[in-house]
Amino acid sequence: HKIKVELKEFYNQKNIVGGLFPNDVGFFESISINILKEVNKKSFVYIHGVPAYYEKGTYDSADYLLVYGESIKRRLVEVGVDPAKVFVVGHPRIKAQTIDIRSSLENILILGNSQPGAQLKKDKVTFWDRGNIILYCYHIQKALEKLGVKQVTFRPHPSENTDWYKNHIDLNFFKIDTSSSLENILSKSSLVVGPSSTVALEALSFGVNYIVYEPFIQQ
């Protein structure tokens, strides 16, 4: 209650005209959206990726949704979201273009999966066994070793603890890189393997093939 009171006072004092948020399920995001409604201010959620869920009610909190492309808007409208609520704003770093895609085993980039593994739903928290990510790396390693690959670059998700990985994966095979910018590492990679992620779009924009590996998804 105290946090809500202080946030409401902050929004009133600063004369905030609206709020832009990366999601509507985080604690501060959710409470801020509710406060903005109380003070008659608009709220916007910029869905920073391809939505994990297309369900009516998942994105109802904010006044407006900002999405990357028409296909995402269409899917949201199909499940009952008001089309007037959804604006297509594109991706901040990707523009439509025709580009040749390279794909080879010379310089492979492996991406880690996010914590907790998927976008949160409003009615439940998604947790899964993080030990599975080690099995995830192991399967990729064994498959690539059969193809003659000796070493790959590994980039954990920003939500992950890099030191935790160092205790559990083969560091002779996985060369961990967290210092390079995503743009720089994608431009140097010949192939990317990772979970379902918006990074797939960014990889393609840099002309490198992206293989989606999702062994944990249950249909």
C-alpha positions in Angstrom: 0.0 0.0 0.0 2.8 2.4 0.9 4.5 1.8 -2.5 1.3 2.5 -4.3 0.7 5.7 -2.4 4.3 7.0 -3.1 4.1 6.1 -6.8 0.7 7.8 -7.1 2.2 10.9 -5.5 5.2 10.7 -7.8 3.1 10.5 -10.9 1.0 13.5 -9.8 4.0 15.7 -8.8 5.9 15.0 -12.0 2.8 15.7 -14.2 3.3 12.4 -16.0 1.2 12.3 -19.2 1.4 8.6 -19.7 3.5 5.5 -19.0 5.5 3.2 -21.4 6.2 -0.2 -20.0 8.0 -3.4 -21.3 5.2 -5.6 -19.9 2.1 -5.5 -17.8 2.8 -8.4 -15.4 5.9 -7.2 -13.4 5.1 -5.7 -10.0 6.0 -2.1 -10.7 4.6 -2.2 -14.2 1.3 -3.7 -13.1 0.8 -1.3 -10.1 1.9 1.7 -12.2 -0.6 0.9 -14.9 -3.4 0.7 -12.3 -2.3 4.0 -10.8 -2.3 5.7 -14.2 -5.9 4.5 -14.7 -6.8 6.1 -11.3 -5.3 9.5 -12.3 -6.8 9.3 -15.9 -3.4 8.9 -17.6 -2.7 6.6 -20.5 -0.5 3.5 -20.4 1.4 1.7 -23.2 3.0 -1.7 -23.3 5.7 -2.2 -25.9 5.7 -5.9 -26.3 9.4 -6.4 -26.6 9.4 -9.5 -28.7 7.0 -12.1 -30.2 4.3 -12.7 -27.5 4.5 -16.0 -25.8 0.7 -16.0 -25.3 -2.1 -14.9 -27.6 -5.0 -15.1 -25.2 -7.8 -12.5 -24.4 -7.0 -11.1 -21.0 -3.2 -11.5 -21.2 -2.6 -7.9 -22.4 -5.8 -6.1 -21.2 -4.2 -4.0 -18.4 -2.7 -1.2 -20.5 -4.7 1.2 -22.7 -2.5 0.5 -25.7 -0.2 -2.2 -27.1 2.8 -1.5 -29.3 4.0 -4.4 -31.4 6.7 -5.1 -34.0 4.6 -6.2 -37.0 1.2 -6.6 -38.6 1.2 -10.4 -38.0 1.5 -9.9 -34.2 -1.4 -7.4 -34.3 -3.5 -9.8 -36.4 -3.0 -12.6 -33.9 -4.0 -10.4 -31.0 -7.1 -9.2 -32.8 -8.0 -12.8 -33.6 -8.3 -13.6 -29.9 -10.4 -10.6 -29.1 -8.1 -7.6 -28.5 -9.6 -4.3 -29.8 -7.7 -3.5 -33.0 -7.8 0.2 -32.1 -5.8 -0.6 -29.0 -2.8 -2.2 -31.0 -0.3 0.0 -32.9 2.4 -1.5 -35.2 5.6 0.4 -34.4 8.3 -1.9 -35.8 11.5 -3.0 -34.2 14.0 -0.4 -33.1 16.9 -2.0 -34.9 15.4 -4.0 -37.7 14.1 -2.7 -41.1 12.6 -4.7 -43.9 15.2 -5.7 -46.4 16.3 -8.4 -48.7 19.6 -10.0 -47.6 21.6 -13.1 -48.3 21.7 -15.5 -45.3 25.0 -17.2 -44.4 24.9 -20.6 -42.7 28.0 -22.7 -41.9 29.7 -24.4 -39.0 32.7 -22.1 -38.9 31.7 -19.7 -36.1 28.6 -20.9 -34.3 26.8 -18.9 -31.6 24.7 -20.7 -29.0 22.2 -18.7 -27.0 21.0 -19.5 -23.5 17.3 -19.5 -22.5 15.7 -16.9 -20.3 14.7 -17.1 -16.7 12.1 -18.4 -15.9 11.9 -19.7 -19.4 8.8 -18.0 -20.7 6.7 -14.9 -20.3 4.7 -14.9 -17.1 1.0 -15.3 -17.3 -1.3 -13.2 -15.0 -2.8 -16.2 -13.2 0.4 -18.2 -12.6 4.2 -18.1 -12.4 6.1 -20.3 -14.8 9.1 -22.0 -13.2 11.0 -25.0 -14.6 14.0 -27.0 -13.7 17.0 -24.8 -14.5 19.1 -28.0 -14.6 17.5 -28.7 -17.9 19.5 -25.9 -19.5 22.7 -27.9 -18.9 21.1 -30.8 -20.7 20.2 -28.3 -23.4 23.8 -27.4 -23.8 25.0 -31.0 -23.7 22.6 -32.0 -26.5 23.8 -29.2 -28.7 27.4 -30.0 -27.9 27.1 -33.7 -28.8 25.2 -32.9 -32.0 27.8 -30.4 -33.2 30.7 -32.6 -32.2 29.4 -35.3 -34.5 29.7 -32.7 -37.3 33.3 -32.0 -36.4 32.7 -28.7 -34.5 35.4 -28.2 -31.8 34.3 -25.0 -30.2 31.4 -22.6 -30.2 30.6 -19.2 -28.7 28.1 -19.3 -25.9 26.0 -16.2 -24.8 23.8 -16.6 -21.7 20.5 -14.7 -21.6 20.9 -11.4 -19.7 18.7 -12.8 -17.0 21.1 -15.6 -16.3 24.1 -16.0 -14.0 27.2 -16.6 -16.2 29.3 -18.0 -13.3 26.7 -20.7 -12.7 27.2 -21.9 -16.2 31.0 -22.1 -15.7 30.5 -24.8 -13.1 28.4 -27.0 -15.3 29.3 -26.9 -19.0 32.4 -27.9 -21.0 34.4 -24.6 -21.2 36.7 -26.2 -23.7 33.8 -26.4 -26.1 31.7 -23.4 -25.0 33.6 -20.1 -25.1 31.4 -17.8 -23.0 31.1 -14.2 -24.4 29.1 -11.6 -22.5 31.3 -8.6 -23.3 30.5 -8.2 -27.0 27.4 -6.3 -28.1 24.7 -8.5 -29.6 25.1 -6.7 -32.9 28.8 -7.3 -33.0 28.6 -11.0 -32.1 25.8 -11.6 -34.6 27.7 -9.9 -37.4 30.6 -12.3 -36.8 28.6 -15.5 -36.4 28.1 -18.0 -39.2 25.1 -19.8 -37.5 23.0 -19.2 -34.4 21.3 -21.8 -32.3 18.9 -20.8 -29.5 15.4 -20.8 -28.1 12.4 -19.2 -29.7 13.4 -15.5 -29.4 13.2 -12.2 -31.1 16.9 -12.5 -31.6 16.0 -14.8 -34.5 14.7 -11.7 -36.3 17.9 -9.8 -35.4 20.1 -12.6 -36.5 18.4 -12.7 -39.9 18.7 -9.0 -40.2 22.5 -9.5 -39.8 22.4 -12.2 -42.5 23.0 -15.2 -40.3 20.8 -18.3 -40.1 19.0 -19.0 -36.8 18.1 -22.5 -35.8 15.3 -22.6 -33.1 15.9 -25.4 -30.6 13.1 -25.8 -28.1 13.3 -29.3 -26.5 11.4 -28.2 -23.4 8.2 -27.0 -25.1 5.2 -29.3 -24.6 2.3 -29.1 -27.0 
